[in-house]
Amino acid sequence: MPGYDLKSLLEKLRDEKPLVHNITNYVVMNFTANTLLAMGASPVMAHAADEVEEMVSLASALVINIGTLSKHWIESMLKAGRRANELGVPIILDPVGSGATSLRTNTFRKLVKELRLSVVRGNGSEILSIASDSIRTKGVETAHGAEQALETAREVATEIDSVAAITGPVDLITDGKRVIRCSNGHPMLGSVTGTGCAATVTIAAFASVTNDPLEATSAGLAFFGLAGEHAGTRTSSPGSFIVSLLDALYEITPAEFQAQARLETI
C-alpha cells in the first residue's frame, strides 16, 4: 500500500458530493452517471459547444471520453478543456478505441497536445496508440497487456506531465517516476459494456477531492475494482452484475475500502 488514506478520501467525497462534468459517449452516459451517483458524487452530462465552458466552471472535474466522436464533439471537448485549464479543474481523458481509426487516434493526440491533462486512462492498446501508428486495437478492446504498455505509459506521463493508467486484469498507474499496481477487480467487469468508462469517472470523482492525480487514480481504480469484487460474490450473470456493481459502489464503507484496496508500489 502506497500509504494513501483511502478511508478519509471516500469520506470526503461522500461529504462534498463533487460535480463531475462528462463529455462522454452515447453508449455509457446512463451507466457512468449512475456510477457517480452510487459512489456519492454528482454527474452532469453536457456536450453542447454553447454551454460546456459555463458548465465546466461549475464542476470539480472534467471527463473527456472519445467513444462516439463527431466534429462538433471534438470542438466541445477542446473548448471545455481549455476553460478547465484556465480554472484549474482537473481533466481525465479516456481515449476509447484510439488506435482503431485515424479519427480516434488523431483526436487523442490532439487533446494530449492542446490540453493540460491530469490523468489519461486506457487499456494497453489505447495508451500505446499515442506513440505508434502501427498499433491497432480490436475495436475498443485491447490487444496489448498492461505490462507491454508500461514503458510507453511512463514516457507519455513524463512528456505530458500527467498520470497514465493502463487498465486490465491488473492495473498499472504511473506519473513517469512512480508506478503503482492495482490488483482489485473481477473477471465479470469485462463481460458488460462501459466498465472502463465507469472506472474513468470514478477516478474523476476522487480527483475532485485530492490534488494528487496519482493518488486519485489509484483510489479510483481500487474502489471501482473492489466494487466489482463485491458484485462478483453476489451473481455470475452480466445483467444482475451491473445492478450488484452499482449497489456495491453505494455500500462499500470507507473502512472496507481502506482494508480491502490492493495497491502496491513497484
Sequence and secondary structure as in RCSB ss.txt:
>XXXX:A:sequence
MPGYDLKSLLEKLRDEKPLVHNITNYVVMNFTANTLLAMGASPVMAHAADEVEEMVSLASALVINIGTLSKHWIE
SMLKAGRRANELGVPIILDPVGSGATSLRTNTFRKLVKELRLSVVRGNGSEILSIASDSIRTKGVETAHGAEQAL
ETAREVATEIDSVAAITGPVDLITDGKRVIRCSNGHPMLGSVTGTGCAATVTIAAFASVTNDPLEATSAGLAFFG
LAGEHAGTRTSSPGSFIVSLLDALYEITPAEFQAQARLETI
>XXXX:A:secstr
     HHHHHHHHHHH  EEEEE  TTTHHHHHHHHHHHT EEEE   TTTHHHHHTT SEEEEE SS  HHHHH
HHHHHHHHHHHHT  EEEE TTBTTBHHHHHHHHHHHHHS  SEEEE HHHHHHTT TT   BTTB SS HHHHH
HHHHHHHHHHTSEEEE SSSEEEESSS EEEE    GGGGSSTTHHHHHHHHHHHHHTT S HHHHHHHHHHHHH
HHHHHHHTT SSHHHHHHHHHHHHHH  HHHHHHH  EEE 
